[in-house]
Amino acid sequence: MSSTLFRTKRVEQSIQDTEEPEHALKKSLSALDLTVFGVGVIIGTGIFVLTGTVAKNNAGPAVALAFVVAGVVCALAALCYAEFASTVPVAGSAYTFSYASLGELPAWIIGWDLVLEFALGTAVVAVGWSGYIASLLDNAGWHLPEALSGRDGADGFGFDILAAALVLVLTGILVLGTKLSARVTSIVVAVKVTVVLVVIIAGAFFIKGDNYDPFIPKSQPVEAGGDLQAPLIQLMFGWAPSNFGVMGIFTAASVVFFAFIGFDVVATAAEETRNPQRDMPRGILGSLLICTTLYVAVSIVVTGMQKYTDLSVTAPLADAFKAIGHPWFAGFISFGAAVGLTTVCMILLLGQTRVFFAMSRDGLLPRFFSHVHPRFKTPHRPTILLGVIIAIVAGFTPLSELAELVNIGTLFAFVVVAIGVIILRRTRPDLPRSFRTPWVPVLPILSVLASLWLMLNLPTETWLRFAGWMVLGFLVYFLYGRSHSRLAKGERTGVGQPNGSAE
């Protein structure tokens, strides 16, 4: 059984599968498109919300250093992703990479994890977008009925019509084509980056040096206890990370990590890139560098404009301008945040459908979902299915308490990809690699350790929910995926490796 659970799919076979007419995605993306995708999905709720939360509760003005720490963790993972995406330019991101290096069961686990991560992330951001739009409508004198705004009405019914509508519209755009998605994203990203630059440039004129004193507030240890909301590290070692101080920066980094989620989505579009060997590393690393720079600059400006103890935890950027008597900037920022979150939803949804498509093409999910649209060359079936499901979830479910699952899912994917780079270097040193992760195995090992450290700083309850989802995934795999895998069918019919048997 162990040999079947860890059978690997040859890289050559993965690439060959992308050339089958009815399963082939259209190659239309450039390095610029990929970078725009990355910036579009990374800059979202994190920069517009989390800055105030972590500055006030964990790091003070040193929140800028927390963004640097989180950015370094992502950079370590990004270097591993860049090698894989340029070597195995196939839809599916970490799932496909794992199939080629670790085996079928690990690939299934990471694919199942990514489906949850991207779906939940899309729904959470859609609900956040709905809140911004509802606020803007209220300011204009238009009020949605409570029953359609996500809040329970008089009869106990509540449906977030705006969140659901956003997901359905974006689903339609993704069905029509990835290039159209890239054009829409480019326009929205331009608006979003403009808002961030306005915050940096305009806010720089209102910085007061006294607000940076102290830059790293004095440490305030958190009492250890058995609360499931406490970080797992507290239950394991009997202590919890500190608020403020040097350890507060690391605690803040585990929170602001949410602001970086999304750069790995770029890797899911490898199969739709015209020159993936050259453009995937540029798109992944370029978008991460741009966003890290903007995050650090924004956090320095905002904590300089207003004392960290007075920052808002719901809309720190907008409220900082209100506090200094410039409400026009606050309205502009809120509008930019609402517009910007549309791209976050769309690209997360794109990433999820590509992982689902890749899993179905391998037979681990029904092959019905692996056919592309005859005209648009997009995976329309999984896109429509998942879009409708996420729209319903976003409409009915308050997801704020589940947001940590997005973090743990992403970090878990980082760990798997880093390990996969080491293994594939040993098992397939002959593969052409247009981009090579430096200092292997040292850098991938550092990536694993850094990701595990941030995972340990997440609440224990998050780990339990994540474990529950994984148990469900094991059941689906052993009841369906294992027997329907194309590799399994190849073995039963005696087909050789070139057509998909185990290595």
LINFENQUI-V405778 format. One record per residue. N is the residue number from 1. RES is the residue in one letter. PSI is psi in whole degrees, 0 to 359 (* if undefined). NEAR is the number of other C-alpha atoms within 12 Angstrom. D_LAST is the distance of its C-alpha to the last C-alpha in whole Angstrom. Layout:
BEGIN
((N,RES,PSI,NEAR,D_LAST) (N,RES,PSI,NEAR,D_LAST))
END
This chain:
BEGIN
((1,M,322,11,15) (2,S,327,12,13) (3,S,328,17,10) (4,T,327,28,10) (5,L,332,27,12) (6,F,24,26,10) (7,R,138,32,7) (8,T,154,41,6) (9,K,124,41,7) (10,R,142,33,7) (11,V,319,37,10) (12,E,322,26,11) (13,Q,321,30,11) (14,S,317,38,13) (15,I,321,31,15) (16,Q,324,22,16) (17,D,330,32,16) (18,T,350,32,19) (19,E,356,19,21) (20,E,124,18,21) (21,P,315,18,25) (22,E,353,23,26) (23,H,10,34,23) (24,A,131,31,24) (25,L,151,42,26) (26,K,132,30,29) (27,K,109,26,29) (28,S,359,28,32) (29,L,145,32,32) (30,S,178,30,33) (31,A,323,31,33) (32,L,317,31,36) (33,D,316,40,35) (34,L,319,47,32) (35,T,319,38,35) (36,V,318,43,37) (37,F,313,52,35) (38,G,311,47,34) (39,V,322,48,38) (40,G,323,49,38) (41,V,332,49,36) (42,I,312,50,37) (43,I,106,53,41) (44,G,229,48,42) (45,T,331,49,43) (46,G,306,43,42) (47,I,329,49,45) (48,F,344,45,47) (49,V,310,37,47) (50,L,336,40,46) (51,T,312,50,48) (52,G,321,44,51) (53,T,308,35,49) (54,V,330,43,48) (55,A,318,47,51) (56,K,326,34,53) (57,N,339,33,51) (58,N,318,41,49) (59,A,348,45,49) (60,G,210,43,53) (61,P,340,47,53) (62,A,7,45,50) (63,V,333,51,48) (64,A,321,40,47) (65,L,328,38,45) (66,A,320,43,43) (67,F,324,45,42) (68,V,315,33,41) (69,V,311,34,39) (70,A,322,42,37) (71,G,323,39,36) (72,V,317,29,35) (73,V,316,41,33) (74,C,324,48,31) (75,A,320,39,32) (76,L,315,39,29) (77,A,323,47,27) (78,A,323,49,28) (79,L,324,40,26) (80,C,317,51,23) (81,Y,320,49,23) (82,A,320,46,24) (83,E,313,44,21) (84,F,315,51,19) (85,A,329,51,21) (86,S,336,41,21) (87,T,323,42,18) (88,V,76,45,16) (89,P,69,47,20) (90,V,145,48,19) (91,A,147,48,21) (92,G,345,49,20) (93,S,232,55,21) (94,A,330,58,19) (95,Y,309,53,17) (96,T,319,54,15) (97,F,319,51,15) (98,S,323,44,14) (99,Y,325,46,11) (100,A,341,46,10) (101,S,315,38,11) (102,L,330,38,11) (103,G,175,34,10) (104,E,313,43,11) (105,L,311,37,14) (106,P,323,36,15) (107,A,318,42,15) (108,W,315,48,17) (109,I,313,40,20) (110,I,326,41,20) (111,G,316,48,20) (112,W,321,41,23) (113,D,317,42,25) (114,L,325,51,25) (115,V,317,42,26) (116,L,314,41,29) (117,E,309,40,30) (118,F,322,44,30) (119,A,312,44,32) (120,L,319,40,35) (121,G,318,48,35) (122,T,314,52,36) (123,A,317,48,39) (124,V,313,44,40) (125,V,324,52,41) (126,A,319,51,42) (127,V,320,44,45) (128,G,318,43,46) (129,W,318,39,46) (130,S,320,36,48) (131,G,317,32,50) (132,Y,314,35,51) (133,I,318,33,52) (134,A,321,30,54) (135,S,316,23,56) (136,L,322,25,57) (137,L,320,20,58) (138,D,319,15,60) (139,N,331,15,62) (140,A,0,12,62) (141,G,9,10,64) (142,W,123,12,62) (143,H,125,16,61) (144,L,147,26,58) (145,P,143,21,59) (146,E,323,20,57) (147,A,341,21,55) (148,L,10,26,53) (149,S,8,35,53) (150,G,351,32,51) (151,R,144,25,53) (152,D,129,19,55) (153,G,193,16,58) (154,A,329,11,61) (155,D,9,9,59) (156,G,359,13,56) (157,F,136,18,54) (158,G,127,23,52) (159,F,127,29,50) (160,D,91,39,49) (161,I,326,32,49) (162,L,316,37,49) (163,A,315,43,45) (164,A,318,36,44) (165,A,320,30,46) (166,L,311,38,44) (167,V,319,47,40) (168,L,320,34,41) (169,V,316,26,43) (170,L,326,39,39) (171,T,316,40,37) (172,G,319,29,39) (173,I,318,32,39) (174,L,327,41,35) (175,V,324,35,35) (176,L,340,26,37) (177,G,145,31,35) (178,T,326,43,33) (179,K,320,32,36) (180,L,319,22,39) (181,S,319,37,37) (182,A,322,38,37) (183,R,315,25,41) (184,V,316,29,42) (185,T,319,38,40) (186,S,318,28,42) (187,I,313,23,45) (188,V,321,33,45) (189,V,322,39,43) (190,A,318,23,46) (191,V,315,29,48) (192,K,316,39,46) (193,V,324,36,46) (194,T,317,24,50) (195,V,314,35,51) (196,V,318,41,49) (197,L,324,26,51) (198,V,317,28,54) (199,V,315,43,54) (200,I,310,31,53) (201,I,310,21,56) (202,A,319,26,58) (203,G,332,35,58) (204,A,334,23,58) (205,F,349,17,62) (206,F,14,26,62) (207,I,136,26,61) (208,K,126,20,63) (209,G,328,20,62) (210,D,334,16,63) (211,N,344,27,61) (212,Y,3,28,58) (213,D,112,19,60) (214,P,149,21,58) (215,F,319,27,55) (216,I,99,29,53) (217,P,158,29,55) (218,K,140,21,56) (219,S,140,22,53) (220,Q,93,19,54) (221,P,145,20,52) (222,V,135,22,51) (223,E,138,17,51) (224,A,151,21,49) (225,G,185,19,48) (226,G,13,20,46) (227,D,132,17,46) (228,L,339,20,43) (229,Q,347,24,44) (230,A,155,29,44) (231,P,150,36,40) (232,L,327,31,38) (233,I,332,29,39) (234,Q,318,26,42) (235,L,328,25,41) (236,M,319,18,39) (237,F,358,16,42) (238,G,11,17,45) (239,W,156,20,46) (240,A,151,31,45) (241,P,152,37,45) (242,S,153,29,48) (243,N,131,31,50) (244,F,184,35,51) (245,G,183,30,51) (246,V,317,27,48) (247,M,332,29,46) (248,G,329,36,47) (249,I,318,40,45) (250,F,322,40,42) (251,T,316,44,43) (252,A,324,42,44) (253,A,323,46,40) (254,S,337,44,38) (255,V,310,42,41) (256,V,351,48,41) (257,F,329,50,37) (258,F,329,44,37) (259,A,343,45,39) (260,F,352,50,36) (261,I,131,55,33) (262,G,333,53,32) (263,F,332,50,31) (264,D,342,54,27) (265,V,331,53,28) (266,V,322,57,28) (267,A,336,55,24) (268,T,343,50,24) (269,A,14,55,26) (270,A,321,52,24) (271,E,340,46,23) (272,E,15,40,27) (273,T,136,36,28) (274,R,318,25,29) (275,N,75,27,28) (276,P,327,38,25) (277,Q,325,31,24) (278,R,318,28,28) (279,D,331,36,29) (280,M,310,49,27) (281,P,320,44,28) (282,R,316,38,31) (283,G,316,42,31) (284,I,306,51,30) (285,L,324,40,32) (286,G,314,30,35) (287,S,322,41,35) (288,L,318,45,35) (289,L,315,31,37) (290,I,313,29,40) (291,C,322,42,40) (292,T,317,38,40) (293,T,315,28,43) (294,L,320,36,45) (295,Y,313,44,44) (296,V,315,31,46) (297,A,316,31,49) (298,V,316,42,49) (299,S,323,49,49) (300,I,317,40,52) (301,V,313,40,54) (302,V,317,54,54) (303,T,343,48,55) (304,G,332,39,58) (305,M,322,40,59) (306,Q,140,38,60) (307,K,137,33,60) (308,Y,331,40,56) (309,T,343,29,58) (310,D,359,24,60) (311,L,145,35,56) (312,S,146,29,55) (313,V,353,25,52) (314,T,321,24,52) (315,A,68,33,53) (316,P,322,40,53) (317,L,311,51,53) (318,A,316,40,56) (319,D,334,34,58) (320,A,322,42,58) (321,F,326,36,60) (322,K,320,24,62) (323,A,333,24,63) (324,I,12,25,65) (325,G,31,15,66) (326,H,71,21,64) (327,P,336,17,63) (328,W,317,19,62) (329,F,322,28,59) (330,A,316,30,58) (331,G,321,27,58) (332,F,319,27,56) (333,I,318,39,53) (334,S,320,41,53) (335,F,315,32,53) (336,G,322,38,50) (337,A,317,44,48) (338,A,316,40,48) (339,V,317,39,47) (340,G,327,44,45) (341,L,341,47,43) (342,T,320,51,42) (343,T,326,48,40) (344,V,312,51,38) (345,C,314,55,38) (346,M,318,50,36) (347,I,326,52,34) (348,L,319,51,32) (349,L,321,56,33) (350,L,314,54,31) (351,G,317,50,28) (352,Q,317,49,28) (353,T,327,46,27) (354,R,323,50,25) (355,V,314,50,22) (356,F,318,46,24) (357,F,314,46,23) (358,A,320,52,19) (359,M,322,45,19) (360,S,326,36,20) (361,R,331,40,19) (362,D,356,46,15) (363,G,358,29,17) (364,L,337,40,18) (365,L,163,31,21) (366,P,132,26,23) (367,R,345,26,22) (368,F,328,23,26) (369,F,2,31,26) (370,S,3,36,23) (371,H,137,32,26) (372,V,160,34,28) (373,H,133,25,32) (374,P,333,19,33) (375,R,311,17,35) (376,F,346,24,34) (377,K,40,29,31) (378,T,154,42,30) (379,P,77,45,28) (380,H,326,34,32) (381,R,306,30,31) (382,P,330,38,29) (383,T,314,43,32) (384,I,315,32,35) (385,L,306,26,33) (386,L,324,40,33) (387,G,316,41,36) (388,V,316,27,38) (389,I,314,24,36) (390,I,323,43,37) (391,A,318,37,40) (392,I,316,31,41) (393,V,314,31,40) (394,A,327,40,42) (395,G,325,37,45) (396,F,337,29,45) (397,T,126,29,44) (398,P,116,26,45) (399,L,7,27,42) (400,S,321,18,43) (401,E,350,16,42) (402,L,1,28,39) (403,A,330,37,38) (404,E,335,39,37) (405,L,330,39,34) (406,V,318,41,33) (407,N,310,43,33) (408,I,326,45,31) (409,G,317,45,28) (410,T,314,45,28) (411,L,322,45,28) (412,F,319,39,25) (413,A,321,48,23) (414,F,316,47,25) (415,V,314,38,23) (416,V,316,44,20) (417,V,318,46,20) (418,A,317,45,21) (419,I,321,36,19) (420,G,323,42,16) (421,V,316,48,17) (422,I,314,34,18) (423,I,315,27,14) (424,L,329,36,13) (425,R,325,29,16) (426,R,319,16,14) (427,T,329,18,10) (428,R,64,21,11) (429,P,346,15,15) (430,D,347,12,15) (431,L,138,21,15) (432,P,127,19,18) (433,R,106,25,20) (434,S,336,22,24) (435,F,131,28,24) (436,R,126,30,23) (437,T,127,35,24) (438,P,156,21,27) (439,W,45,17,27) (440,V,134,24,24) (441,P,4,23,23) (442,V,310,18,27) (443,L,315,27,27) (444,P,324,36,24) (445,I,318,29,26) (446,L,322,28,29) (447,S,317,40,28) (448,V,312,31,26) (449,L,318,24,29) (450,A,318,32,32) (451,S,318,40,30) (452,L,323,28,30) (453,W,316,28,34) (454,L,326,41,35) (455,M,321,39,33) (456,L,338,34,35) (457,N,0,41,38) (458,L,155,43,37) (459,P,147,35,39) (460,T,324,28,38) (461,E,325,26,39) (462,T,318,28,36) (463,W,320,30,34) (464,L,318,21,35) (465,R,319,26,34) (466,F,317,33,31) (467,A,320,21,30) (468,G,317,17,31) (469,W,321,25,29) (470,M,321,28,26) (471,V,316,17,27) (472,L,320,19,28) (473,G,319,30,24) (474,F,319,26,23) (475,L,315,18,25) (476,V,319,22,24) (477,Y,311,29,20) (478,F,334,23,21) (479,L,336,15,23) (480,Y,300,20,22) (481,G,316,34,19) (482,R,320,33,16) (483,S,338,24,17) (484,H,358,26,18) (485,S,141,38,14) (486,R,328,36,13) (487,L,319,39,10) (488,A,317,34,12) (489,K,324,24,14) (490,G,322,25,12) (491,E,320,23,11) (492,R,330,17,14) (493,T,357,14,15) (494,G,18,15,13) (495,V,145,17,12) (496,G,176,19,9) (497,Q,318,24,7) (498,P,337,21,10) (499,N,11,26,11) (500,G,15,34,9) (501,S,176,32,6) (502,A,152,33,4) (503,E,*,30,0))
END
